[in-house]
Amino acid sequence: MQDYLKLSAEKIYNKDFSIDFKGYSPQEIDEFLDIVIKDYQVAEKVIDEVFEENRRLKYEIATLEAEIIELKANI
């Protein structure tokens, strides 16, 4: 999954921002990034689940296709 995303929850968590004279509030940035990290963690979990389900279904299709071939051969 990581091949598809440029960011991960860990990369977001470890991101450092430079602060200048007119910079944003570090606390506000941290609070917002905490929300983004939680969303990424949920998204990563869902993506992993979808990939696993896709893999399982492809295997099931291949198994059923092999069964169909075998049944046709027995007719």
Secondary structure, DSSP 8 states (H G I E B T S, - for coil): -TTT-S--HHHHHH------TT---HHHHHHHHHHHHHHHHHHHHHHHHHHHHHHHHHHHHHHHHHHHHHHHHH-
